Amino acid sequence: MSEEDRTAPNPPPPWPQRPIPEQGRAAAENQPRGETALNRFLGGSPGSVFMRLLFVSLIVGAFLMWLDIRPWDVFRGLQQLIDRIWSLGFDAIREIINYVLAGAVLVVPVWLVLRLMNIRNGR
């Protein structure tokens, strides 16, 4: 083996930097100074997001208690779902489809109404 074969290979060249388009540059300049990645991810400041989640959790929790659904029932149901899927084997696919369809009956109309409300508000 020659000396050239034993040397480490040259590192790859650095990734080329893409220029920021003018539209992105203007949007970056117009952002409020306090806008951080965390705020953008959460959709607001952590305190306000916490308060909104607390309020929505209170309303949903009251509704679930009115339906006599306790938090441990939900966890127990998830555990039973996993146990059933494990024990059913390939019949689990049919069971999962039934769960997806049952959830979609509620989720899809709510999603559609929310999307229509956002379109109406011009968002």
DSSP file (Angstrom, degrees, kcal/mol; ACC not computed):
  #  RESIDUE AA STRUCTURE BP1 BP2  ACC     N-H-->O    O-->H-N    N-H-->O    O-->H-N    TCO  KAPPA ALPHA  PHI   PSI    X-CA   Y-CA   Z-CA
    1    1 A M              0   0    0      0, 0.0     2,-0.0     0, 0.0     5,-0.0   0.000 360.0 360.0 360.0 131.2    0.0    0.0    0.0
    2    2 A S     >  -     0   0    0      1,-0.1     4,-0.9     3,-0.0     3,-0.5  -0.291 360.0-105.8 -81.8 168.2    1.5    3.4   -1.0
    3    3 A E  H >> S+     0   0    0      1,-0.2     4,-0.6     2,-0.2     3,-0.5   0.845 118.5  57.7 -62.2 -35.4    1.7    6.5    1.2
    4    4 A E  H >4 S+     0   0    0      1,-0.2     3,-0.6     2,-0.2    -1,-0.2   0.830 101.7  55.1 -66.9 -32.4   -1.1    8.2   -0.7
    5    5 A D  H 34 S+     0   0    0     -3,-0.5    -1,-0.2     1,-0.2    -2,-0.2   0.772 104.4  54.5 -71.9 -25.7   -3.5    5.3    0.1
    6    6 A R  H << S+     0   0    0     -4,-0.9    -1,-0.2    -3,-0.5    -2,-0.2   0.592  86.7  96.8 -87.4 -11.0   -3.0    5.6    3.8
    7    7 A T  S << S-     0   0    0     -4,-0.6     3,-0.1    -3,-0.6    -3,-0.0  -0.441  84.4 -99.7 -79.5 154.6   -3.8    9.3    4.2
    8    8 A A        -     0   0    0     -2,-0.1    -1,-0.1     1,-0.1    -2,-0.1  -0.396  43.8-103.4 -69.6 146.9   -7.3   10.4    5.3
    9    9 A P        -     0   0    0      0, 0.0    -1,-0.1     0, 0.0    -3,-0.0  -0.319  42.1 -94.1 -68.9 155.7   -9.6   11.5    2.5
   10   10 A N        -     0   0    0      1,-0.1    -3,-0.0    -3,-0.1     0, 0.0  -0.433  45.0-107.9 -67.2 141.8  -10.2   15.2    2.0
   11   11 A P        -     0   0    0      0, 0.0    -1,-0.1     0, 0.0    -3,-0.0  -0.360  41.3 -97.4 -68.2 153.5  -13.3   16.6    3.8
   12   12 A P        -     0   0    0      0, 0.0     3,-0.1     0, 0.0     0, 0.0  -0.307  45.8 -94.9 -68.6 156.3  -16.2   17.5    1.5
   13   13 A P        -     0   0    0      0, 0.0    -3,-0.0     0, 0.0     0, 0.0  -0.330  50.7 -92.0 -67.7 155.2  -16.6   21.1    0.6
   14   14 A P        -     0   0    0      0, 0.0     3,-0.1     0, 0.0     0, 0.0  -0.273  48.2 -92.6 -66.6 155.5  -19.0   23.2    2.7
   15   15 A W        -     0   0    0      1,-0.1     2,-0.2    -3,-0.1     0, 0.0  -0.439  45.6-109.6 -66.4 137.9  -22.6   23.5    1.7
   16   16 A P        -     0   0    0      0, 0.0     2,-0.5     0, 0.0    -1,-0.1  -0.471  30.2-122.1 -70.0 140.5  -23.3   26.5   -0.4
   17   17 A Q        -     0   0    0     -2,-0.2     0, 0.0    -3,-0.1     0, 0.0  -0.707  20.7-138.2 -85.1 127.6  -25.3   29.2    1.3
   18   18 A R        -     0   0    0     -2,-0.5     2,-0.1     1,-0.1    -1,-0.0  -0.687  22.5-116.2 -84.2 136.6  -28.5   30.1   -0.4
   19   19 A P        -     0   0    0      0, 0.0    -1,-0.1     0, 0.0     0, 0.0  -0.427  29.9-109.9 -69.5 147.7  -29.3   33.8   -0.6
   20   20 A I        -     0   0    0     -2,-0.1     5,-0.0     1,-0.1     0, 0.0  -0.643  36.9-118.4 -76.6 127.6  -32.4   34.9    1.3
   21   21 A P     >  -     0   0    0      0, 0.0     4,-2.4     0, 0.0     5,-0.2  -0.262  22.2-112.1 -65.1 157.4  -35.1   35.9   -1.2
   22   22 A E  H  > S+     0   0    0      1,-0.2     4,-2.4     2,-0.2     5,-0.2   0.877 117.8  53.8 -58.4 -39.5  -36.3   39.6   -1.1
   23   23 A Q  H  > S+     0   0    0      1,-0.2     4,-2.1     2,-0.2    -1,-0.2   0.917 110.7  45.9 -63.5 -42.6  -39.7   38.5    0.1
   24   24 A G  H  > S+     0   0    0      2,-0.2     4,-2.2     1,-0.2    -1,-0.2   0.865 111.0  53.1 -67.2 -36.5  -38.2   36.5    3.0
   25   25 A R  H  X S+     0   0    0     -4,-2.4     4,-1.8     2,-0.2    -2,-0.2   0.907 110.2  47.3 -65.2 -42.2  -35.9   39.4    3.9
   26   26 A A  H  X S+     0   0    0     -4,-2.4     4,-1.6     1,-0.2    -2,-0.2   0.895 112.0  50.1 -67.0 -39.4  -38.8   41.8    4.1
   27   27 A A  H  X S+     0   0    0     -4,-2.1     4,-0.6     1,-0.2    -1,-0.2   0.886 109.8  51.0 -65.8 -37.5  -40.8   39.4    6.2
   28   28 A A  H >< S+     0   0    0     -4,-2.2     3,-0.5     1,-0.2    -1,-0.2   0.865 110.2  49.4 -67.9 -34.7  -37.8   39.0    8.6
   29   29 A E  H 3< S+     0   0    0     -4,-1.8    -1,-0.2     1,-0.2    -2,-0.2   0.804 109.6  52.2 -73.0 -27.7  -37.4   42.7    8.9
   30   30 A N  H 3< S+     0   0    0     -4,-1.6    -1,-0.2    -5,-0.1    -2,-0.2   0.514  84.0 110.4 -87.4  -5.1  -41.2   43.2    9.7
   31   31 A Q  S << S-     0   0    0     -4,-0.6    -3,-0.0    -3,-0.5    -4,-0.0  -0.425  80.1-102.8 -69.4 142.8  -41.2   40.6   12.5
   32   32 A P    >   -     0   0    0      0, 0.0     3,-1.3     0, 0.0    -1,-0.1  -0.329  28.2-120.2 -62.1 150.7  -41.7   41.9   16.0
   33   33 A R  T 3  S+     0   0    0      1,-0.3    -2,-0.1    -3,-0.1    -3,-0.0   0.840 110.5  53.5 -64.3 -34.4  -38.5   42.0   18.0
   34   34 A G  T 3  S+     0   0    0      2,-0.0     2,-0.7     5,-0.0    -1,-0.3   0.465  78.7 115.8 -80.5  -1.1  -39.8   39.7   20.7
   35   35 A E    <   +     0   0    0     -3,-1.3     2,-0.2     4,-0.1    -4,-0.0  -0.586  44.0 175.9 -74.9 110.1  -40.8   37.0   18.2
   36   36 A T     >  -     0   0    0     -2,-0.7     4,-2.4     1,-0.1     5,-0.2  -0.596  46.6-103.5-108.0 172.2  -38.7   34.0   19.0
   37   37 A A  H  > S+     0   0    0      1,-0.2     4,-2.5     2,-0.2     5,-0.2   0.877 123.2  53.4 -62.6 -37.1  -38.7   30.5   17.5
   38   38 A L  H  > S+     0   0    0      2,-0.2     4,-2.8     1,-0.2     6,-0.2   0.919 108.7  48.8 -64.3 -43.2  -40.5   29.3   20.6
   39   39 A N  H  >>S+     0   0    0      1,-0.2     4,-2.0     2,-0.2     5,-1.7   0.904 112.6  47.8 -63.7 -41.0  -43.2   31.9   20.3
   40   40 A R  H  <5S+     0   0    0     -4,-2.4    -1,-0.2     2,-0.2    -2,-0.2   0.902 113.4  48.5 -65.5 -39.6  -43.7   31.0   16.6
   41   41 A F  H  <5S+     0   0    0     -4,-2.5    -2,-0.2     1,-0.2    -1,-0.2   0.924 117.7  39.7 -65.7 -44.7  -43.8   27.3   17.5
   42   42 A L  H  <5S-     0   0    0     -4,-2.8    -1,-0.2     2,-0.3    -2,-0.2   0.749 109.2-119.8 -78.1 -23.7  -46.3   27.7   20.3
   43   43 A G  T  <5S+     0   0    0     -4,-2.0     2,-0.3    -5,-0.2    -3,-0.2   0.694  82.8   2.5  90.0  21.2  -48.4   30.4   18.5
   44   44 A G  S   <S-     0   0    0     -5,-1.7    -2,-0.3    -6,-0.2    -1,-0.2  -0.938 109.5 -33.8 156.8-173.7  -47.8   33.0   21.1
   45   45 A S     >  -     0   0    0     -2,-0.3     4,-2.5     1,-0.1     5,-0.3  -0.417  58.6-116.2 -70.8 150.8  -46.0   33.6   24.3
   46   46 A P  H  > S+     0   0    0      0, 0.0     4,-2.3     0, 0.0     5,-0.2   0.862 114.1  52.9 -56.7 -37.0  -45.7   30.6   26.6
   47   47 A G  H  > S+     0   0    0      2,-0.2     4,-2.2     1,-0.2     5,-0.1   0.931 111.2  44.1 -65.2 -45.6  -47.8   32.2   29.3
   48   48 A S  H  > S+     0   0    0      2,-0.2     4,-2.4     1,-0.2    -1,-0.2   0.887 113.9  50.4 -68.4 -37.2  -50.7   33.0   27.0
   49   49 A V  H  X S+     0   0    0     -4,-2.5     4,-2.7     2,-0.2     5,-0.2   0.907 109.9  51.4 -65.5 -40.1  -50.6   29.6   25.4
   50   50 A F  H  X S+     0   0    0     -4,-2.3     4,-2.5    -5,-0.3    -2,-0.2   0.920 110.7  48.1 -61.2 -43.8  -50.6   28.0   28.8
   51   51 A M  H  X S+     0   0    0     -4,-2.2     4,-2.3     2,-0.2    -2,-0.2   0.905 112.2  48.7 -65.8 -40.9  -53.6   30.0   29.9
   52   52 A R  H  X S+     0   0    0     -4,-2.4     4,-2.7     2,-0.2     5,-0.2   0.930 113.1  47.2 -63.4 -44.6  -55.5   29.1   26.6
   53   53 A L  H  X S+     0   0    0     -4,-2.7     4,-2.6     1,-0.2    -2,-0.2   0.888 111.2  52.2 -64.3 -38.1  -54.7   25.4   27.1
   54   54 A L  H  X S+     0   0    0     -4,-2.5     4,-2.0    -5,-0.2    -1,-0.2   0.921 111.7  45.9 -62.0 -44.6  -55.8   25.6   30.7
   55   55 A F  H  X S+     0   0    0     -4,-2.3     4,-2.1     2,-0.2    -2,-0.2   0.930 114.8  45.8 -65.6 -46.6  -59.1   27.2   29.7
   56   56 A V  H  X S+     0   0    0     -4,-2.7     4,-2.8     1,-0.2     5,-0.3   0.893 111.8  52.8 -64.9 -38.7  -59.8   24.7   26.9
   57   57 A S  H  X S+     0   0    0     -4,-2.6     4,-2.7    -5,-0.2    -1,-0.2   0.883 108.1  51.6 -63.0 -38.0  -58.8   21.8   29.2
   58   58 A L  H  X S+     0   0    0     -4,-2.0     4,-2.3     2,-0.2    -2,-0.2   0.925 112.6  44.6 -63.5 -45.1  -61.2   23.0   31.8
   59   59 A I  H  X S+     0   0    0     -4,-2.1     4,-2.1     2,-0.2    -2,-0.2   0.942 117.2  43.9 -66.1 -48.0  -64.1   23.2   29.3
   60   60 A V  H  X S+     0   0    0     -4,-2.8     4,-2.6     1,-0.2    -2,-0.2   0.902 113.7  51.9 -65.1 -40.2  -63.3   19.8   27.7
   61   61 A G  H  X S+     0   0    0     -4,-2.7     4,-2.5    -5,-0.3    -1,-0.2   0.899 109.0  49.7 -63.0 -40.9  -62.8   18.2   31.1
   62   62 A A  H  X S+     0   0    0     -4,-2.3     4,-2.1     2,-0.2    -1,-0.2   0.907 111.7  49.3 -63.5 -40.7  -66.1   19.5   32.3
   63   63 A F  H  X S+     0   0    0     -4,-2.1     4,-1.6     2,-0.2    -2,-0.2   0.921 111.8  47.9 -63.7 -43.8  -67.8   18.1   29.2
   64   64 A L  H  <>S+     0   0    0     -4,-2.6     5,-2.9     1,-0.2    -2,-0.2   0.887 111.1  50.6 -66.0 -37.8  -66.1   14.7   29.7
   65   65 A M  H ><5S+     0   0    0     -4,-2.5     3,-1.4     3,-0.2    -1,-0.2   0.881 107.0  54.8 -65.6 -36.4  -67.1   14.7   33.4
   66   66 A W  H 3<5S+     0   0    0     -4,-2.1    -1,-0.2     1,-0.3    -2,-0.2   0.854 108.5  48.4 -63.1 -34.3  -70.7   15.5   32.3
   67   67 A L  T 3<5S-     0   0    0     -4,-1.6    -1,-0.3     2,-0.1    -2,-0.2   0.402 119.9-116.0 -82.6   2.2  -70.5   12.4   30.0
   68   68 A D  T < 5 +     0   0    0     -3,-1.4     2,-0.6     1,-0.2    -3,-0.2   0.879  67.8 143.3  62.4  41.4  -69.1   10.4   33.0
   69   69 A I      < -     0   0    0     -5,-2.9    -1,-0.2    -8,-0.1    -2,-0.1  -0.959  32.8-162.4-111.3 115.4  -65.7    9.8   31.4
   70   70 A R    >>  -     0   0    0     -2,-0.6     4,-1.4    -3,-0.1     3,-0.6  -0.618  29.6-113.6 -96.5 156.5  -62.9   10.0   33.9
   71   71 A P  H 3> S+     0   0    0      0, 0.0     4,-2.0     0, 0.0     5,-0.2   0.882 117.6  53.9 -57.1 -38.9  -59.2   10.4   32.9
   72   72 A W  H 3> S+     0   0    0      1,-0.2     4,-2.8     2,-0.2     5,-0.2   0.826 102.5  58.6 -67.3 -28.7  -58.3    6.9   34.1
   73   73 A D  H <> S+     0   0    0     -3,-0.6     4,-2.4     2,-0.2    -1,-0.2   0.896 105.8  49.3 -63.3 -39.2  -61.0    5.5   31.9
   74   74 A V  H  X S+     0   0    0     -4,-1.4     4,-2.2     2,-0.2    -2,-0.2   0.941 113.6  44.8 -65.2 -47.0  -59.3    7.1   28.9
   75   75 A F  H  X S+     0   0    0     -4,-2.0     4,-2.3     1,-0.2    -2,-0.2   0.911 114.0  49.7 -63.4 -41.8  -55.9    5.7   29.9
   76   76 A R  H  X S+     0   0    0     -4,-2.8     4,-2.5     1,-0.2    -1,-0.2   0.889 109.7  52.4 -63.6 -38.8  -57.4    2.3   30.6
   77   77 A G  H  X S+     0   0    0     -4,-2.4     4,-2.4     2,-0.2    -2,-0.2   0.899 109.1  49.0 -63.7 -41.1  -59.1    2.4   27.2
   78   78 A L  H  X S+     0   0    0     -4,-2.2     4,-2.3     2,-0.2    -2,-0.2   0.902 111.3  49.8 -64.2 -40.2  -55.8    3.1   25.5
   79   79 A Q  H  X S+     0   0    0     -4,-2.3     4,-2.4     1,-0.2    -2,-0.2   0.917 111.8  47.9 -64.7 -41.9  -54.2    0.2   27.4
   80   80 A Q  H  X S+     0   0    0     -4,-2.5     4,-2.8     2,-0.2    -2,-0.2   0.883 109.3  54.3 -65.4 -37.5  -57.0   -2.1   26.4
   81   81 A L  H  X S+     0   0    0     -4,-2.4     4,-2.6     2,-0.2    -2,-0.2   0.939 110.3  45.8 -60.0 -47.2  -56.8   -0.9   22.8
   82   82 A I  H  X S+     0   0    0     -4,-2.3     4,-2.3     1,-0.2    -2,-0.2   0.911 113.4  49.8 -63.4 -42.2  -53.1   -1.8   22.7
   83   83 A D  H  X S+     0   0    0     -4,-2.4     4,-2.3     2,-0.2    -2,-0.2   0.910 111.6  48.6 -63.0 -42.0  -53.7   -5.2   24.4
   84   84 A R  H  X S+     0   0    0     -4,-2.8     4,-2.3     2,-0.2     5,-0.2   0.927 111.4  49.3 -63.3 -44.8  -56.5   -6.0   21.9
   85   85 A I  H  X S+     0   0    0     -4,-2.6     4,-1.3     1,-0.2     7,-0.2   0.911 112.0  49.3 -62.0 -41.3  -54.3   -5.0   18.9
   86   86 A W  H  < S+     0   0    0     -4,-2.3    -1,-0.2     1,-0.2    -2,-0.2   0.907 116.2  41.8 -63.7 -41.8  -51.5   -7.2   20.3
   87   87 A S  H  < S+     0   0    0     -4,-2.3    -2,-0.2     1,-0.2    -1,-0.2   0.747 110.3  57.1 -80.9 -22.9  -53.7  -10.2   20.8
   88   88 A L  H >< S-     0   0    0     -4,-2.3     3,-1.3     1,-0.2     2,-0.5   0.803  78.8-173.1 -79.4 -28.0  -55.7   -9.9   17.6
   89   89 A G  G >< S+     0   0    0     -4,-1.3     3,-1.2     1,-0.3    -1,-0.2  -0.594  71.9   2.6  72.4-122.7  -52.7  -10.0   15.2
   90   90 A F  G >  S+     0   0    0     -2,-0.5     3,-1.1     1,-0.3     4,-0.4   0.690 124.5  68.4 -76.7 -17.6  -53.8   -9.4   11.7
   91   91 A D  G <> S+     0   0    0     -3,-1.3     4,-1.5     1,-0.2     3,-0.3   0.615  80.8  82.0 -71.0  -9.7  -57.5   -8.7   12.7
   92   92 A A  H <> S+     0   0    0     -3,-1.2     4,-2.9    -7,-0.2    -1,-0.2   0.814  78.7  65.4 -64.3 -29.5  -56.1   -5.6   14.3
   93   93 A I  H <> S+     0   0    0     -3,-1.1     4,-2.3     1,-0.2    -1,-0.2   0.927 102.6  46.5 -60.1 -44.6  -56.2   -3.8   11.0
   94   94 A R  H  > S+     0   0    0     -4,-0.4     4,-2.0    -3,-0.3    -1,-0.2   0.894 112.6  50.6 -63.3 -39.8  -60.0   -4.1   10.9
   95   95 A E  H  X S+     0   0    0     -4,-1.5     4,-2.0     2,-0.2    -2,-0.2   0.903 110.2  49.3 -64.8 -41.9  -60.2   -2.9   14.5
   96   96 A I  H  X S+     0   0    0     -4,-2.9     4,-2.7     1,-0.2    -2,-0.2   0.907 108.9  52.7 -65.1 -41.4  -57.9    0.1   13.8
   97   97 A I  H  X S+     0   0    0     -4,-2.3     4,-2.6    -5,-0.2    -1,-0.2   0.903 108.1  51.6 -61.6 -40.1  -60.0    1.1   10.8
   98   98 A N  H  X S+     0   0    0     -4,-2.0     4,-2.3     2,-0.2    -1,-0.2   0.911 111.3  47.0 -62.4 -41.7  -63.1    1.0   13.0
   99   99 A Y  H  X S+     0   0    0     -4,-2.0     4,-2.4     2,-0.2    -2,-0.2   0.912 112.2  50.1 -65.6 -42.1  -61.5    3.3   15.5
  100  100 A V  H  X S+     0   0    0     -4,-2.7     4,-2.5     1,-0.2    -2,-0.2   0.924 112.5  46.8 -63.1 -44.0  -60.3    5.7   12.8
  101  101 A L  H  X S+     0   0    0     -4,-2.6     4,-1.4     2,-0.2    -1,-0.2   0.898 111.4  51.2 -65.4 -40.0  -63.7    5.9   11.2
  102  102 A A  H  X S+     0   0    0     -4,-2.3     4,-0.6    -5,-0.2    -1,-0.2   0.905 114.4  43.7 -64.3 -40.6  -65.4    6.4   14.6
  103  103 A G  H >X S+     0   0    0     -4,-2.4     4,-2.8     1,-0.2     3,-1.0   0.874 108.6  57.6 -70.6 -36.7  -63.0    9.2   15.4
  104  104 A A  H 3X S+     0   0    0     -4,-2.5     4,-1.7     1,-0.3    -1,-0.2   0.797  93.4  68.2 -65.7 -27.9  -63.3   10.7   11.9
  105  105 A V  H 3< S+     0   0    0     -4,-1.4    -1,-0.3     1,-0.2    -2,-0.2   0.850 116.0  26.2 -60.0 -33.0  -67.0   11.1   12.4
  106  106 A L  H <X S+     0   0    0     -3,-1.0     4,-1.4    -4,-0.6    -2,-0.2   0.837 122.8  50.1 -94.7 -40.8  -66.3   13.8   15.0
  107  107 A V  H  X S+     0   0    0     -4,-2.8     4,-2.7     1,-0.2     5,-0.2   0.911 105.1  53.5 -71.3 -44.2  -62.9   15.1   14.0
  108  108 A V  H  X S+     0   0    0     -4,-1.7     4,-2.6     1,-0.2    -1,-0.2   0.917 109.6  46.4 -64.1 -46.2  -63.5   15.8   10.3
  109  109 A P  H  > S+     0   0    0      0, 0.0     4,-2.5     0, 0.0    -1,-0.2   0.917 114.1  48.9 -63.0 -39.6  -66.6   18.0   10.8
  110  110 A V  H  X S+     0   0    0     -4,-1.4     4,-2.3     2,-0.2    -2,-0.2   0.931 112.8  48.0 -62.9 -44.1  -64.9   20.0   13.6
  111  111 A W  H  X S+     0   0    0     -4,-2.7     4,-2.5     1,-0.2    -1,-0.2   0.914 111.4  50.8 -61.1 -43.3  -61.9   20.5   11.4
  112  112 A L  H  X S+     0   0    0     -4,-2.6     4,-2.5     2,-0.2    -2,-0.2   0.914 110.3  48.4 -63.5 -43.6  -64.0   21.6    8.5
  113  113 A V  H  X S+     0   0    0     -4,-2.5     4,-2.3     2,-0.2    -1,-0.2   0.920 112.3  49.2 -63.2 -43.4  -65.9   24.1   10.5
  114  114 A L  H  X S+     0   0    0     -4,-2.3     4,-2.1     2,-0.2    -2,-0.2   0.906 111.5  49.0 -63.3 -41.2  -62.7   25.6   11.9
  115  115 A R  H  X S+     0   0    0     -4,-2.5     4,-2.2     2,-0.2    -1,-0.2   0.912 111.3  49.6 -64.6 -42.0  -61.2   25.8    8.4
  116  116 A L  H  X S+     0   0    0     -4,-2.5     4,-2.2     1,-0.2    -2,-0.2   0.876 109.9  51.1 -65.1 -36.6  -64.3   27.6    7.1
  117  117 A M  H  X S+     0   0    0     -4,-2.3     4,-1.7     2,-0.2    -1,-0.2   0.895 110.2  49.7 -66.1 -39.3  -64.2   30.0   10.0
  118  118 A N  H  <>S+     0   0    0     -4,-2.1     5,-2.5     2,-0.2     4,-0.4   0.881 110.5  49.8 -66.8 -37.8  -60.5   30.8    9.3
  119  119 A I  H ><5S+     0   0    0     -4,-2.2     3,-1.1     1,-0.2    -2,-0.2   0.910 109.5  51.7 -66.7 -41.1  -61.3   31.4    5.6
  120  120 A R  H 3<5S+     0   0    0     -4,-2.2    -1,-0.2     1,-0.3    -2,-0.2   0.854 107.8  52.1 -63.3 -35.5  -64.2   33.7    6.5
  121  121 A N  T 3<5S-     0   0    0     -4,-1.7    -1,-0.3    -5,-0.1    -2,-0.2   0.522 118.2-113.2 -79.8  -4.9  -61.9   35.7    8.8
  122  122 A G  T < 5       0   0    0     -3,-1.1    -3,-0.2    -4,-0.4    -2,-0.1   0.753 360.0 360.0  82.3  24.6  -59.3   36.1    6.0
  123  123 A R      <       0   0    0     -5,-2.5    -4,-0.2    -6,-0.1    -5,-0.1   0.436 360.0 360.0 -94.7 360.0  -56.6   34.0    7.5
